[in-house]
């Protein structure tokens, strides 16, 4: 049986860590889950008991996202010496197989060819506060059924080849684009209005503690309070996205392949990341996966 590892880094984010642990820990076993505990948080250590917890100092640095991915990059390449596949991503990202394919992620990766990098289509779970009143008290999918295409989160995150991963995990130096038909990366940042507000409060506090601007931090503008906007307006706008019939993401995969090209002289490869302005209702078969 192929060996598969899951890697993330977290700091004081229990809402998403709980979801991450239940999904990946339940599927792959906590012994194959690696969590970089930024700041050596006691709650993270308690929640992740049984996982491989790597505590690092919590001092805030300029360019902290660049440094974070430099570490994760090297860590993933080291784990490849012992694992057939390593799945790496943020704690609010989950790689999921469509139940229609008849396999979960573990089964799919176990029969996948080696020495490849797999790129799932990114989908952002959105909380439609106009029609989804129930809070998330257990699984996310069910209370939340709406998703929007998120090319920014179509990340080359299932690694079985020696390669270099760019900051944010958005690009690799692997020259072939492989997008399995039934594989998706669900980004959960917007899956719950209350959880979003709490997470944004935390991220704004982090950048305030660092005391540097957007360019020096090398992180998304949403981490800064002045670029946050009004939370409720962000969620109310989801209702205006154009609802699509069915659940066929083939055109999005086709566009990824059509636009596949080198990323300048960086050594990385990329595809276009358009703003689709659309949304889909997830089929009921996804309910309860996480």
Buried (B, 14 or more C-beta within 10 A) or exposed (E): EEEBBBBBBBBBBBBBBEBBBBBBBEBBBBEBBBBBBBBBBEEBBEBBEEBBBBBBEBEBBBBBBBEBBEBBBEBBBEBBEEBBBBBBBBBBBBBBBBBEEEBBBBEBBBEBEEEBBBBBBBBBBBBBBEEBEEEBEEBBBBBBBBBBBBBBBBBBBBBBBEBBBBBBBBBBBBEEBBBBEBBBBBBBBBBBBEBBBBBBEEBBEBBEEBEBEBEEBBBEEBBBBEEBEEBEEBBBEBBEBEEBEEBEBEEBBEBBEEBBEEBEEEBBBBBEBEEBEEBBBBEEEBBEBB
